[in-house]
């Protein structure tokens, strides 16, 4: 039996609307949340940059 393809991230409808506005205004974006204890431990939104080591390793544009 095939397994369902789980979502990597769940968002509310309101969050989806906000993300759509961000993309409309700024182009593709990426979200990053560090596992660290200080700087970067909150989710952050960045413009999509293909040359970033983070995007090249872990992300795909949405």
C-alpha positions in Angstrom: 0.0 0.0 0.0 1.4 3.5 -0.9 2.0 5.9 1.9 0.5 9.4 1.7 2.8 12.3 0.9 2.8 14.3 4.2 3.1 18.0 4.1 6.4 19.3 5.4 4.6 22.4 6.9 1.1 23.1 7.9 -0.3 26.6 7.8 -3.6 28.3 8.4 -5.7 29.8 5.7 -4.8 33.3 7.0 -1.0 32.5 6.9 -1.4 31.2 3.3 -3.0 34.6 2.4 -0.2 36.5 4.0 2.4 34.4 2.3 0.7 34.9 -1.1 0.8 38.7 -0.5 4.5 38.5 0.4 5.2 36.6 -2.8 3.1 39.0 -4.9 5.1 42.0 -3.5 8.6 40.5 -3.3 8.8 37.4 -5.5 9.6 33.9 -4.2 10.4 33.7 -0.5 11.9 31.2 1.9 11.4 30.6 5.6 14.1 29.4 7.9 14.1 28.4 11.5 17.4 27.7 13.2 17.6 25.1 15.9 19.9 27.5 17.9 19.2 29.0 21.2 19.5 32.7 20.3 19.8 34.4 17.0 17.7 32.7 14.4 15.6 30.6 16.8 12.4 32.4 15.6 11.1 31.7 12.1 12.4 34.2 9.6 11.3 35.0 6.0 13.8 35.9 3.4 13.7 36.7 -0.3 14.5 33.6 -2.3 18.2 33.6 -3.1 19.5 30.7 -5.1 23.1 31.3 -4.1 22.4 30.8 -0.4 23.9 27.7 1.1 20.6 27.1 3.0 18.5 27.4 -0.2 20.9 25.3 -2.2 20.9 22.5 0.4 17.4 22.4 1.9 14.8 24.4 0.0 12.8 24.5 -3.1 11.0 27.7 -4.3 7.3 28.0 -3.7 
